[in-house]
Amino acid sequence: MLPFVWAVMVLAVVGGFVMIVAYWLDVQDRPDLTPRARMGWSAAVLVFPVSIPIYALVGGPGWPPLLKIGAFVPALALVLFLLFVFGVL
């Protein structure tokens, strides 16, 4: 079971990095955002497990459903990492 969970965590970490980049690039590319809003959403990358799903669901980027589901991948990676750190898995 451990190798399977480890593989899922590694894939989630890589996917999480991809989602962080996709989020940041999408924020920078939206002309409808004011400079202040763009700076706020960009700074929110520091709390990425919360900010990316909020942006995907409420921020209005118009992401397709698969990308909205992918917005939760960084949070999954962080949870799996913490489970490993604290010896739960």
N, C-alpha and C positions, 0 to 999 in steps of 0.2 A: 504494500500500500504506500509506503514512504516514497519509493521512486516515482510512482504515479503522481502523488501530491507535489513532489519536488518539481517534476516536469511541468505540471500545471502552473506552479508558482513562477518558474522561469519564463514560460510563455506569457503569463500575465504581466510580468515585469517588462518584458520587451514590448508587449502590446500597450502597456501603460505609458512607456516612453513615447511610443508612436502617437497615442492619444493626447499626451501633453503637448507635443509638437503640433498636432492637428488643431488643437484648441487654440494655441497661441497664434498660429498662422491665420486661423479663421477670424480671430478677434482683430488682428492687424489688417485684414483684408476687407473688413466690412465698412463701406463708406457711410452707412446710415448711423454709425456710432459717433458721438461727439468725441473730441480728443480726451476730455475728462473721463467719459465712460470707457474709452479704449484703454486709458491708463489704469482705471479701476479693475477692469476685467483682466488686464495683463498682470497687475499686482496680485490678483486672486489666484494666480498659478501657484503661489506659495502654500495655499491650502487646497491643493488640487483634488484630494479625495472628495471634497465637498463642492468646490467651485465648478468643476467640469460637468458633473451631472446637473447642477443647477442651471448652468449655461445651456446645456443641451436640451433640458426640458422646459425652462422658463425664459431663457435669454433670447429666444426667437431667432436662432441661426438658420432654421429651416433644414436641419440635418435629416437625412433619411433614417428610417427606424433602426437599421443595423448599426449606424454610427451612434445613435442615441443609446443603444444597448452597450456599445463599446465604451461609452463614457463612464461606465461603472467599472471597467477593467483596472484602472489605476487603484481604486479603492480595494478591489479584490486582491491585487498584488500586495498592497500594504497590509491587509488583514492576514494573508497567508504568511508574509514575512514575520509579522509579530507573533503569530502562532508558533512559528519555528523558533524564534528568539526565546520565547517563554516556555518552550518545551512541551507544548500541547500536542504538536505533531512530531 
